[in-house]
Amino acid sequence: MNQTLLYLYRTFNFSVRIVKLCQFLDDKPGVARTLAQQLLRSGTSIGANVEEAQAAQSKADFISKLMIALKESRETRYWLRLLIAAEIVPQEKISQLQSEAEELTKILGAIIISTKSPT
């Protein structure tokens, strides 16, 4: 699988996992629902922006879409950490999601840097 397809696949699967976690959180009372909404927005936005970047009209447009995905990835990492720190979800339940969010952040950052560098 080439690199582009791999990160499209990974960001899509990450979004699916975020949706499932948010479905779980939505069944909980109180603040968990509010946090689920925030996490759902940022966590699914990563893949949507990566997908949209594939149809970019220019190099600058491509970078812009990936920068948005990078920011959303960083926000998603925040919400995941908050869920653990607030003891809403045990760390072991979302540690793989946290790891994937970290990796996606690094991948997106690397793609942005390599795209910005002169060829």
Residue, then its C-alpha position, 0 to 999 in steps of 0.5 A: m500500500n502506498q504512503t498516501l493510501l496508508y494515511l488515508y486508511r489510518t485516518f479513516n479508521f481512526s475516525v471510526r474508532i472515535v465515533k465508537l468511543c463517542q457512542f459509548l460516552d453518549d450513553k453516560p450521564g453528565v459531562a461525558r456527553t459534552l466531551a464526546q461532542q468535542l471529541l467527535r468533531s475534532g477526531t473525525s475532522i482529521g480524516a475529513n481534512v486529509e481526504e479533502a487535501q487529496a483534491a487540493q487545487s494547489k500545493a498551498d491548498f494541500i498544506s492548508k488542509l493538512m495543517i487543519a488536520l494537524k490542529e484537529s489531531r492535536e485537539t483530539r489528543y487533548w480531549l483524550r487526555l482530559l477523558i483520562a485525567a477526569e476519570i471518565v474513561p480508564q486509560e487502558k480503554i483508550s491508550q491505543l487511540q492515544s497512540e494512534a493520535e500521536e502517530l497521526t500527528k507526527i505523520l501529518g507534521a512530517i508530510i507538511i514539512s516535506t511538502k513545504s521543502p523545496t524540491 
